[in-house]
Amino acid sequence: MIKNYFLVAWRNVMKHRFFALVNVWGLAIGITFVLMIGAYAWGELQVNRFIKNNDRIFLLKSKWANPEMGVEFATLGPLTKALQDNYPSLIEKAYAHDAIMVVVTVGDKHYREGVHPGDSTFFDVFNFPVLYGDPRTALDKPNAVVLTEKKAKQFFGKTDIVGQLLKIQSFDGRNDNFEVTAVIKDLPFNTITNYAKPGNEIFLAPASLRYFGRTFGFTSWQSPNIVGYVLLKPGVKPEQLKGPLATLIKTNATPEIQKALEVYPVALKDCYMGMYKGLAGRMVAIFSYVALFILLMAIINFVNISVGNSLTRLKEIGVRKAMGSRRWQLIFQFITESVLVVTFAFVVSVVLFFILRPMFAQLIGKELPSPASFPVWFAVLPVMIILVTGLLAGLYPAFVLSAQPSVAALKGKLKNVQEKLVFRRSLITVQFVTAIVVFIVAIVIDKQVSFFFHTDLGYDKDHIVTVPVPRDWTATGVKHMERMRDEFRAMPEIKDASFSYEITDGWSSGAYMVYRAENDSSTAVSMTSIISDERFPATYNIKMKEGAFYSGTSADSSKLVITEAAARSLGWKNPADAMNKPVRIHNINTVMYVSGVMKDFHFGTMKDAIAPVCFIDVRFNNIYRYLSFRFVPGNPSKQIAALERKWREVFSNAPFDFKFLDDSIAQLYETESQMQKAARVATVVSMMIVLLGVLGIVTLSIARRSKEMGIRKVLGATSVNIISLFVKEFSWIMVISNVVAWPLAWYLCHRWLMDYAYSVDIGVGPFLIVGMLLLALVSVVITGMTKRLASTNPVKSLSTE
């Protein structure tokens, strides 16, 4: 009996090949998109899940009243150890680490790498799998270094390298040997080694902190940039840390930090989804909603075509009923056919998934997990998708048709036709509304991303290349860097050059609390600090509003250059009012004088309003990280090649890791760029599904109304009249869809743009473009399908009567 159901279902599918093909492709496209997004969401949800005790390991996160005072994933340097020392009944183990960029030398090869100098409890807390070496003693030696498999192969070409030596450059220019004491297995993506880009996969012993001059960060309660983890004892709840954390901060931190800082623990298993204001969680939610709506559109196509095609089977149903078939048997027959088509669609979607998986991974900038990594219970999902989709798509036509009286069915008549037509048109309207909303949102995202990249930032980002430099953070090192900078400036390819600790890529070393000398420190204003030489404004083409920038002399040590926003925040309405006024920096005894006011510029992203910025002369604070070069207009490839040759000559022991500034700025908008790409894909997919649905429904309508069209032609209707008849039917649906979709799309776009301090005006353009374009595409499809019918001899249409 079951075999008969499938045999009849197969015959009906083959009889209506065109509609089956439309249904299969429409569903396959929708299911493929869902599988892609499902794999992406699963991968995101599994971050950190492989780590043992991930529900007992907690990251100490910081919430600052002023975000310029610190970052969310780091905390006060001594806090982690103090928590373990003072509350041993709560804390089993603790681990804290710094994060720095250094030059690593192996033989005659040089690499710029991120390293984690931190506590010796690294393996006690995280228990990462070790390939070579003893994790119990790996970080005991002062010069010990632990590498991942990937780094071991990069440096030495193999993984069994315990005992091998590599050189690491310090911030005062030394290059000491470090011994590899352990190699750990390559780790899946996690927040411990990948909390920032690029990830850090080199771990150093606690004694290395003295080598880099970073002990201050672990001992000072004013240092907010140390990452801390605690492993709670079994049974301890994270809420129990609230009191101890508040007590330690109140006891040890300065009054300013006490007012501005709240530290709270976040479980390692939940850490990734909450990082950067819950960015990953929001992306998963957005992509998942879009995928479900696209699947809904595909199912609506299936329902519409199935309901329309079912009219051709009324006499079959009448015969079945007259011969004794029960209603449940008819329902089962229709559902079997629906499930069969969905099964075909799912098989096609699986093939498409494997073909398109690499392209989708490149699109979102993240590898999708392999199907082999999914748990066993995932095998149930294909069955669930097939059954649920098949039931949703086949249930309505099955119940409507099986309920028809035998006599009416044998006559080929269907009761409640108007109700059925309204239902089908409602489904089409939902489909169009979804497509219109997705299309409009995609256009607005495009406009906003374009706005980011083409708006005046207050400086000229074109033709600028930045390169990290070797560090010698002493007065001698600064003088040496000045000479090297001037050598580069002498090159014909270089218009200007500057060395600094920051570049305009949004990554600040922190903020200075600046206040007017006649006031007390309670009035201090947080300002993003840029430590640079005197060539910075000329290199970046930033204009002065009043006064002058640094001159490159010792007198600059007592000067402070601020931006217009900084001057306003200190109470000066006009830049001229700030000139030569005394100011103080919190925790620095020297009185400084405002020597210049610079025009405002965007140091970070345009998501936030322009913040106050102050410039510190590099001779006052002897730290630097980058050389910035402005090229003269010319051939970038040849200019880079010339710069690299000069670099090898000047800095023979440092890698030439150049990056164009506009590429660095583009990374600030990586999330928006991913959303832009995903929105474009979603638009294409939704439009394909909509047009496939229109194609199927119009074809079905033509088949049912061929005699009607013959009569109309006999009565004098022209081909244009007949085409217009079909177009008019969908035009009303389009009008209603736009009326519903436009307010919804405006609301979604408006809510999204509210997150940005600087955004585009939505305007009416996207709505008109989408409405007209969709109407044109639908009209083309309808015209193409009805043109043949309109030109057919009416005798042929009426010959069977």
C-alpha positions in Angstrom: 0.0 0.0 0.0 2.8 2.4 0.9 4.5 1.5 -2.3 1.4 2.4 -4.2 1.4 5.9 -2.6 4.9 6.5 -3.7 4.3 5.1 -7.2 1.3 7.4 -7.7 3.3 10.3 -6.3 6.2 9.6 -8.7 3.8 9.4 -11.7 2.3 12.8 -10.8 5.7 14.4 -10.3 6.8 13.1 -13.7 3.5 14.2 -15.3 4.0 17.8 -14.1 7.8 18.0 -14.6 7.9 21.8 -15.1 6.1 22.5 -11.8 8.1 19.9 -10.0 11.3 21.4 -11.3 10.3 24.9 -10.2 9.3 23.5 -6.7 12.6 21.6 -6.4 14.8 24.5 -7.3 12.9 27.0 -5.2 13.0 24.8 -2.2 16.7 23.7 -2.9 17.8 27.4 -2.9 16.0 28.1 0.3 17.2 25.0 2.1 20.8 25.6 0.9 20.7 29.1 2.4 19.4 27.7 5.6 22.1 25.0 5.7 24.8 27.6 5.2 23.5 29.8 7.9 22.9 26.8 10.2 26.5 25.7 9.8 27.7 29.3 10.4 25.5 29.6 13.6 26.6 26.2 14.9 30.2 27.1 14.5 29.8 30.4 16.3 27.9 28.7 19.2 30.7 26.1 19.6 33.5 28.7 20.2 35.3 27.7 23.4 33.1 24.6 23.9 36.1 22.3 23.4 37.9 23.8 26.5 37.6 21.7 29.6 35.7 23.3 32.5 34.5 26.1 30.2 31.6 26.6 32.5 33.9 27.1 35.5 36.5 29.3 33.8 35.5 33.0 33.8 36.9 36.0 32.1 37.0 39.2 34.2 35.4 41.8 31.9 35.3 45.5 32.6 32.5 48.0 32.1 33.9 51.5 32.0 31.7 54.7 32.4 34.1 56.2 29.8 35.1 53.6 27.2 38.4 55.5 26.6 39.6 54.4 30.0 39.9 50.7 29.1 38.7 47.8 27.1 35.9 45.4 27.9 38.0 42.2 27.7 40.8 43.4 30.1 40.9 44.5 33.7 43.1 46.0 36.3 46.5 44.3 36.4 46.7 43.0 40.0 43.0 42.1 40.3 43.2 38.5 39.1 46.0 37.5 41.5 44.4 39.4 44.4 41.2 37.6 43.8 42.9 34.2 44.1 45.1 35.3 47.1 42.3 36.8 49.1 39.5 34.4 48.3 41.0 30.9 48.1 37.6 29.3 49.0 36.2 30.6 45.7 39.1 30.5 43.3 40.9 27.3 42.3 43.3 28.8 39.9 43.9 32.1 38.1 45.7 33.2 35.0 46.5 36.7 33.7 48.4 37.8 30.6 49.5 40.8 28.7 49.4 41.0 24.9 52.2 42.6 22.8 53.6 42.5 19.3 57.3 41.6 18.9 59.8 40.7 16.3 60.7 36.9 16.4 63.9 35.8 14.7 64.7 32.2 13.7 67.9 31.9 11.8 67.9 34.7 9.2 64.1 35.0 9.1 62.2 37.6 10.9 58.5 37.5 11.9 56.2 40.0 13.6 54.1 38.1 16.0 51.7 38.6 18.9 52.8 37.0 22.2 51.2 36.4 25.6 53.6 37.0 28.5 51.7 35.8 31.5 51.4 33.6 34.6 52.8 30.1 34.9 49.3 28.8 35.5 48.4 28.8 31.8 48.1 25.0 31.6 46.5 24.7 35.0 43.6 26.8 33.9 43.1 25.9 30.3 44.5 22.3 30.1 45.3 22.6 26.4 46.5 19.3 24.7 50.3 19.2 24.6 52.1 17.4 21.8 55.7 17.8 23.1 57.1 18.9 26.5 55.8 18.8 30.0 52.9 21.2 30.8 53.7 21.1 34.5 57.1 22.7 34.1 56.8 24.3 30.6 56.7 27.9 31.9 59.1 27.6 34.8 62.2 28.8 33.0 62.6 32.6 32.7 63.1 32.4 28.9 60.5 29.6 28.3 58.2 29.8 25.3 55.3 27.6 24.3 54.1 27.4 20.7 51.2 26.0 18.8 51.8 23.4 16.0 51.1 26.1 13.5 53.8 28.4 14.8 56.3 25.5 15.3 55.9 24.6 11.6 56.1 28.3 10.6 59.4 28.8 12.5 61.1 25.5 12.2 59.2 23.4 9.6 58.3 20.7 12.1 56.6 20.3 15.5 59.1 18.2 17.6 61.2 21.3 18.5 61.4 21.2 22.3 64.8 22.7 23.2 65.1 24.8 20.1 66.0 28.5 20.4 64.5 31.6 18.9 65.2 35.3 19.4 62.6 37.7 20.6 63.2 41.5 20.5 62.5 43.6 23.6 61.3 47.2 23.6 64.8 48.5 24.3 66.2 46.8 21.2 67.7 43.6 22.8 67.4 40.3 21.1 67.7 37.5 23.6 67.3 33.7 23.1 64.1 32.0 24.2 63.8 28.2 24.6 60.9 26.2 23.3 59.7 24.1 26.2 56.4 22.8 24.9 54.3 22.6 21.7 50.5 22.4 22.0 48.1 21.1 19.4 46.5 23.6 17.0 43.4 24.9 18.7 39.9 25.5 17.1 38.9 29.2 17.0 38.6 30.5 20.6 38.6 33.7 22.5 41.9 33.0 24.4 44.2 33.1 21.4 41.8 35.0 19.1 40.2 37.8 21.1 41.8 40.2 18.7 43.3 40.0 15.2 45.7 38.6 14.4 45.5 35.8 17.0 48.3 35.2 19.5 49.7 31.6 19.6 53.0 32.2 21.5 53.0 32.0 25.3 55.8 33.3 27.5 56.9 32.7 31.1 56.2 35.3 33.9 59.8 36.3 33.9 59.5 37.7 30.4 57.5 40.6 31.8 60.8 42.1 33.1 62.4 41.6 29.8 59.7 43.7 28.1 59.4 46.2 30.9 55.8 45.2 31.5 55.8 44.4 35.2 54.0 47.7 35.9 50.9 46.4 34.2 50.6 43.4 36.6 51.5 45.4 39.8 49.7 48.8 39.3 46.1 49.2 40.2 46.0 52.0 37.5 46.8 49.6 34.7 43.6 48.5 33.0 45.0 46.4 30.1 45.7 42.9 31.6 43.5 40.0 30.6 42.4 37.9 33.6 40.8 34.5 34.0 39.7 32.6 37.1 38.8 28.9 37.5 36.1 28.7 40.1 36.0 25.8 42.6 33.2 23.3 41.9 29.9 24.5 43.2 30.9 28.2 43.3 28.5 30.5 41.4 29.7 33.6 39.5 27.4 35.8 41.6 29.6 35.0 44.6 32.4 37.0 43.0 30.4 40.3 42.9 31.2 41.3 46.5 34.9 40.3 46.4 35.5 42.2 43.1 33.9 45.3 44.4 35.8 45.1 47.7 39.2 44.7 46.0 38.5 47.6 43.7 37.3 49.9 46.5 40.3 49.0 48.6 43.1 49.4 46.0 42.0 51.5 43.0 42.0 55.2 42.7 38.8 57.2 43.3 38.5 58.0 39.6 38.7 54.2 38.7 36.3 53.3 41.5 33.7 55.6 40.1 34.2 54.5 36.5 34.8 50.8 36.7 32.6 47.7 37.2 34.2 44.3 36.8 32.0 41.2 36.3 32.8 37.6 35.4 31.6 36.0 32.1 31.8 32.2 31.6 34.3 31.1 29.0 31.5 29.2 27.2 29.5 32.4 26.8 32.4 34.8 26.3 32.5 34.9 22.5 28.8 35.6 22.0 29.0 38.6 24.3 32.2 40.1 23.1 32.2 43.6 21.5 28.7 44.4 22.7 27.3 41.0 21.7 28.4 41.4 18.1 28.7 37.7 17.3 25.3 37.0 18.9 23.6 39.7 16.9 25.1 38.5 13.6 23.9 34.9 14.3 20.4 36.2 15.1 20.2 38.5 12.0 21.5 35.8 9.6 19.2 33.2 11.2 16.1 35.4 10.8 17.0 36.1 7.1 17.5 32.4 6.4 14.1 31.4 8.0 12.3 34.1 6.0 13.9 32.9 2.8 12.9 29.3 3.6 9.4 30.6 4.3 9.4 32.2 0.8 10.4 28.9 -0.8 7.6 27.1 1.1 5.1 29.7 0.0 6.1 29.0 -3.6 5.5 25.3 -3.0 2.1 25.9 -1.5 1.0 28.3 -4.2 2.0 26.0 -7.1 0.7 22.9 -5.3 -2.7 24.5 -4.7 -2.9 25.8 -8.2 -1.8 22.5 -9.8 -4.2 20.6 -7.7 -7.2 21.9 -9.7 -6.1 19.6 -12.5 -6.7 16.6 -10.2 -10.3 17.2 -9.2 -11.7 14.5 -11.4 -9.0 12.0 -10.2 -10.2 12.8 -6.6 -13.8 12.3 -7.6 -13.0 8.9 -9.1 -11.0 7.8 -6.0 -13.9 8.9 -3.7 -16.5 7.1 -5.9 -14.4 3.9 -5.7 -14.3 4.1 -1.9 -11.1 6.0 -1.0 -11.3 7.6 2.4 -10.4 11.2 3.1 -7.3 10.3 5.2 -6.0 8.2 2.3 -6.3 11.1 -0.1 -4.6 13.4 2.5 -1.7 10.9 2.8 -1.4 10.7 -1.0 -0.9 14.5 -1.3 1.5 14.7 1.6 3.5 11.8 0.2 3.9 13.7 -3.1 4.9 16.9 -1.2 7.5 15.0 0.9 8.9 13.3 -2.2 9.4 16.7 -3.9 11.0 18.1 -0.7 13.3 15.1 -0.6 14.5 15.8 -4.1 15.0 19.4 -3.1 17.0 18.5 0.0 19.3 16.2 -2.0 20.0 19.0 -4.5 20.5 21.5 -1.6 23.1 19.2 0.0 25.0 19.1 -3.3 24.8 22.9 -3.5 26.0 23.2 0.1 29.2 21.4 -0.6 29.8 23.3 -3.9 29.1 26.7 -2.4 30.5 26.2 1.1 34.0 27.6 0.3 32.5 30.7 -1.4 30.2 31.3 1.5 33.0 31.0 4.0 35.0 33.5 2.0 31.9 35.8 2.0 31.6 35.9 5.8 35.3 35.7 6.4 35.1 32.6 8.6 35.5 28.9 7.9 32.3 26.9 8.1 32.5 23.7 10.3 32.8 20.5 8.4 29.7 18.2 8.5 31.9 15.6 10.1 32.3 17.8 13.2 28.6 17.9 13.8 27.2 15.7 16.6 25.4 12.5 15.8 21.9 13.9 16.6 22.4 16.3 13.6 21.5 13.3 11.4 17.9 13.8 12.5 17.8 17.3 11.1 17.5 16.3 7.4 14.5 14.1 8.2 13.0 16.9 10.3 13.5 19.4 7.5 12.0 17.1 4.9 9.0 16.1 7.0 8.2 19.6 8.4 8.6 21.3 5.1 6.7 18.6 3.3 3.8 18.9 5.8 3.7 22.7 5.7 3.8 22.7 1.9 1.3 19.8 1.3 -1.1 20.0 4.2 -3.3 22.8 2.9 -4.0 21.4 -0.7 -4.4 17.9 0.8 -7.2 19.0 3.2 -8.9 21.4 0.7 -9.1 18.8 -2.1 -9.9 15.8 0.0 -12.9 17.7 1.4 -14.6 18.2 -2.0 -17.8 16.3 -2.5 -17.5 13.4 -5.0 -20.1 14.8 -7.5 -18.5 18.3 -7.5 -15.0 16.8 -7.9 -16.2 14.5 -10.8 -17.4 17.7 -12.6 -14.0 19.3 -12.1 -15.5 22.0 -9.9 -14.0 23.3 -6.7 -16.1 24.9 -4.0 -15.0 28.1 -2.2 -12.8 29.2 -5.2 -12.7 32.8 -4.0 -11.5 31.8 -0.5 -8.8 29.8 -2.1 -7.7 32.6 -4.4 -7.5 35.0 -1.5 -5.4 32.6 0.4 -3.0 32.1 -2.5 -2.7 35.9 -3.2 -2.1 36.4 0.5 0.8 34.0 0.4 2.3 35.7 -2.7 1.9 39.1 -0.9 3.9 37.8 2.1 6.6 36.5 -0.3 6.8 39.9 -2.1 6.9 41.8 1.2 9.8 39.7 2.4 11.7 40.2 -0.9 11.1 44.0 -0.9 12.2 44.4 2.7 15.4 42.4 2.1 16.1 44.4 -1.1 15.6 47.8 0.6 17.7 46.9 3.6 20.5 45.7 1.3 20.5 49.1 -0.5 20.6 51.0 2.7 23.4 48.9 4.0 25.3 49.5 0.7 24.7 53.3 1.1 25.9 53.3 4.7 29.1 51.3 4.0 29.8 53.5 1.0 29.3 56.5 3.2 32.0 55.1 5.6 34.5 54.8 2.9 33.9 58.0 0.9 33.3 60.6 3.6 36.0 63.1 4.5 37.6 61.8 7.7 39.4 65.0 8.5 42.7 63.6 7.0 43.8 62.1 3.7 44.0 58.4 4.0 45.0 57.8 0.3 48.6 56.9 -0.6 49.6 56.2 3.0 51.4 53.0 3.9 52.1 52.0 7.5 54.8 49.6 8.7 55.5 48.4 12.3 59.1 49.2 13.3 61.7 47.7 15.6 61.4 49.2 19.1 64.0 50.9 21.2 62.0 52.9 23.6 64.8 55.1 24.9 65.9 58.7 24.0 68.7 57.1 21.9 66.1 55.0 20.1 64.0 58.0 19.3 67.0 59.9 17.8 67.8 56.8 15.7 64.3 56.6 14.5 64.4 60.3 13.5 67.4 59.6 11.3 65.8 56.6 9.7 62.6 58.5 9.0 64.6 61.3 7.3 66.4 58.7 5.2 63.1 57.4 3.9 61.8 61.0 3.4 64.8 61.5 1.0 63.4 58.8 -1.3 61.8 60.2 -4.5 58.8 57.9 -4.0 58.1 59.3 -0.5 56.3 62.7 -0.1 56.5 62.6 3.7 57.0 60.2 6.6 56.3 60.1 10.4 56.8 57.7 13.3 54.3 57.3 16.1 52.8 55.0 18.6 49.3 55.2 17.0 48.0 55.4 13.5 44.4 56.4 12.6 43.0 52.9 12.6 41.0 53.2 15.8 43.4 51.3 18.1 44.4 53.7 20.8 47.0 53.1 23.5 44.6 54.5 26.0 43.4 57.9 27.1 44.9 60.8 29.1 42.9 62.6 31.6 43.5 66.3 30.8 42.2 69.3 32.8 42.9 73.0 33.0 45.7 74.0 35.4 43.4 76.3 37.4 41.0 73.5 38.1 41.4 70.2 40.1 41.6 66.7 38.6 37.9 66.1 39.1 37.2 68.2 36.0 39.6 66.1 33.9 38.4 65.1 30.4 39.3 61.8 28.8 41.2 62.3 25.6 42.5 59.7 23.1 46.2 60.2 23.0 48.5 60.0 19.9 52.2 59.9 20.6 54.0 61.1 17.5 56.8 63.1 16.0 56.5 66.5 14.4 55.8 65.1 10.8 52.5 63.5 11.7 50.1 66.3 10.5 52.1 66.7 7.2 52.1 63.0 6.5 48.3 62.6 7.2 47.4 66.0 5.8 45.6 67.1 9.0 45.1 70.9 9.2 45.8 73.1 12.1 43.0 75.4 13.3 45.2 77.6 15.6 48.8 77.7 16.6 51.4 75.2 15.4 52.2 71.5 15.8 55.5 70.3 17.3 58.7 71.6 15.9 61.0 68.7 16.7 63.0 70.4 19.5 63.4 69.7 23.2 60.9 72.6 23.9 58.1 70.3 22.6 58.2 68.3 25.8 56.2 71.1 27.6 53.7 71.5 24.8 50.3 69.9 24.2 48.4 69.9 20.9 44.7 69.2 21.1 41.8 69.0 18.6 38.8 71.3 18.4 36.6 68.7 20.2 39.2 68.6 23.0 39.3 72.4 23.3 35.5 72.5 23.6 35.5 69.7 26.2 37.8 71.8 28.3 35.5 74.8 28.1 37.1 76.9 25.4 34.4 77.9 22.9 36.9 79.1 20.3 40.3 77.4 19.4 42.0 80.7 19.8 40.9 80.9 23.5 43.0 77.7 24.2 46.3 79.0 22.9 49.1 79.0 25.4 46.8 78.0 28.2 48.3 75.8 31.0 46.9 72.3 31.3 47.7 69.2 33.4 47.6 65.5 32.7 46.4 63.3 35.6 49.2 61.6 37.4 51.8 63.6 35.5 53.3 66.5 37.5 54.5 68.6 34.6 52.4 71.6 33.6 52.0 71.7 29.9 50.8 74.5 27.6 48.4 74.3 24.6 50.6 75.2 21.6 48.1 74.3 18.9 44.6 73.3 18.1 44.1 70.8 15.3 41.0 70.4 13.2 38.7 67.5 14.3 39.2 64.2 12.5 37.9 60.7 12.9 40.6 58.7 14.8 38.3 55.6 15.0 35.1 54.6 13.2 32.2 56.7 12.2 30.0 54.6 14.5 30.9 57.1 17.3 31.0 60.8 17.4 34.4 62.5 17.0 36.1 62.3 20.4 38.7 64.7 22.0 42.2 63.9 20.9 45.5 65.1 22.3 49.0 64.8 20.8 52.0 64.0 22.9 55.5 64.5 21.6 57.5 61.3 21.2 60.4 63.0 23.1 58.2 63.3 26.1 57.1 59.7 26.0 59.7 57.6 24.2 57.4 55.0 22.7 56.6 54.3 19.0 55.3 51.4 16.9 54.8 52.6 13.3 56.4 54.4 10.4 53.8 56.1 8.2 54.7 56.9 4.6 52.8 59.2 2.2 53.7 58.3 -1.4 53.7 60.8 -4.2 51.1 60.0 -6.9 52.5 57.1 -9.0 52.7 53.4 -9.4 52.0 51.8 -6.0 53.6 48.5 -6.9 56.9 50.1 -7.9 56.8 52.4 -4.9 56.3 49.5 -2.5 59.2 47.6 -4.1 61.5 50.6 -3.7 60.4 51.1 -0.1 61.0 47.4 0.7 64.5 47.6 -0.8 65.3 50.6 1.4 63.7 48.9 4.4 66.0 45.9 4.0 68.9 48.2 4.0 67.9 50.3 7.0 66.1 47.6 9.2 67.8 44.4 8.2 66.5 42.6 11.3 62.8 43.5 11.0 60.1 42.1 8.7 58.6 44.5 6.2 54.9 44.1 7.1 53.3 47.0 5.2 49.7 47.8 5.1 47.8 50.5 3.2 46.0 52.8 5.6 42.7 52.5 3.7 42.9 48.7 4.2 43.4 49.2 8.0 40.4 51.5 8.1 38.3 49.0 6.1 38.9 46.4 8.9 37.1 48.8 11.3 34.0 48.1 9.3 34.5 44.4 8.8 31.1 43.6 10.4 29.3 46.1 8.2 31.1 44.7 5.1 30.0 41.2 6.0 26.4 42.4 6.5 26.7 44.1 3.1 27.8 40.9 1.4 25.2 38.8 3.2 22.4 41.2 2.4 23.4 41.1 -1.3 23.3 37.3 -1.3 20.0 37.3 0.5 18.6 39.7 -2.0 19.6 37.6 -5.0 18.3 34.4 -3.3 15.0 36.0 -2.4 14.5 37.5 -5.9 15.3 34.1 -7.5 12.6 32.5 -5.3 10.1 35.2 -6.0 10.6 35.0 -9.8 10.5 31.2 -9.7 7.2 31.5 -7.9 5.8 34.0 -10.4 7.0 31.7 -13.2 5.3 28.7 -11.8 2.0 30.4 -11.0 1.8 32.3 -14.3 2.5 29.0 -16.2 -0.2 27.2 -14.2 -2.7 30.1 -14.7 -2.0 30.0 -18.5 -2.7 26.3 -18.6 -6.0 26.7 -16.8 -7.2 29.8 -18.6 -6.2 28.9 -22.2 -9.9 28.5 -23.3 -10.8 31.8 -21.6 -8.0 33.5 -23.5 -9.3 31.9 -26.7 -12.8 33.3 -26.1 -11.4 36.8 -25.4 -9.4 36.7 -28.6 -12.5 35.7 -30.6 -14.3 38.7 -29.0 -11.6 41.0 -30.2 -8.9 41.1 -27.4 -5.4 41.9 -28.7 -2.2 40.3 -27.5 -1.5 43.4 -25.5 -4.9 43.1 -23.8 -4.2 39.5 -22.8 -0.7 40.2 -21.5 -2.0 43.3 -19.5 -4.6 41.0 -17.9 -2.0 38.9 -16.3 0.3 41.8 -15.4 -2.6 43.7 -13.8 -3.3 40.7 -11.5 0.3 40.9 -10.1 0.4 44.7 -10.2 -2.2 44.9 -7.5 -0.3 42.4 -5.4 2.9 44.4 -5.9 1.1 47.6 -4.8 -0.2 46.0 -1.6 3.2 44.4 -1.0 5.0 47.7 -1.2 2.4 49.4 1.0 3.1 46.8 3.7 6.8 46.4 3.1 7.9 50.1 3.0 7.0 51.0 6.6 8.6 47.8 7.8 11.8 48.3 5.8 12.0 51.9 7.0 11.6 50.9 10.6 14.3 48.2 10.4 16.8 50.5 8.6 16.1 53.4 10.9 16.7 51.2 14.0 20.0 49.9 12.5 21.2 53.4 11.6 20.5 54.7 15.1 23.6 52.8 16.2 25.8 55.1 14.2 26.7 58.7 15.2 27.1 59.5 11.4 24.7 57.9 9.0 23.0 58.4 5.6 19.6 59.7 5.1 17.4 56.8 4.0 15.3 58.9 1.6 12.7 57.6 -0.8 15.3 56.4 -3.4 15.7 52.8 -2.2 11.9 52.3 -1.9 11.2 53.6 -5.4 14.2 51.7 -6.9 13.1 48.4 -5.4 9.4 48.9 -6.2 10.0 49.8 -9.9 12.7 47.2 -10.4 10.7 44.4 -8.9 7.6 45.4 -10.9 9.8 45.5 -14.1 11.3 42.0 -13.4 7.8 40.5 -12.7 6.4 42.2 -15.8 9.2 40.7 -18.0 8.6 37.2 -16.6 4.9 37.5 -17.1 5.2 39.0 -20.6 7.7 36.3 -21.6 5.4 33.5 -20.4 2.1 35.0 -21.8 3.4 36.2 -25.1 3.1 32.7 -26.7 -0.5 32.3 -25.3 -1.4 35.8 -26.6 -0.2 34.9 -30.2 -1.8 31.4 -30.2 -4.7 30.9 -32.7 -7.9 30.8 -30.7 -9.2 27.9 -32.7 -6.6 25.7 -31.1 -7.6 26.8 -27.6 -11.3 26.1 -28.2 -10.9 23.0 -30.4 -11.7 20.6 -27.5 -15.1 22.1 -26.8 
